């Protein structure tokens, strides 16, 4: 689901900035309050949904 939107940075406290995420993307990824996202910053910035690891599926014998 490609989404291209412009967002404005806003200040959070003295040393941080924040940006909001499009509701359509959050809904598409089935994210909710408190879920984690991963931010990868190189020349570009990539934000992706972070899925919790399922340790119960691994065979630990």
JOUR-V689125 format. One record per helix or strand. SS is the DSSP state (H for helix, E for strand). FROM is the first residue (numbers start at 1). TO is the last residue. If there is no record, write none. Layout:
<<SS & FROM & TO> <SS & FROM & TO>>
This chain:
<<E & 10 & 12> <E & 16 & 18> <H & 23 & 28> <E & 37 & 41> <E & 45 & 49> <H & 55 & 57>>
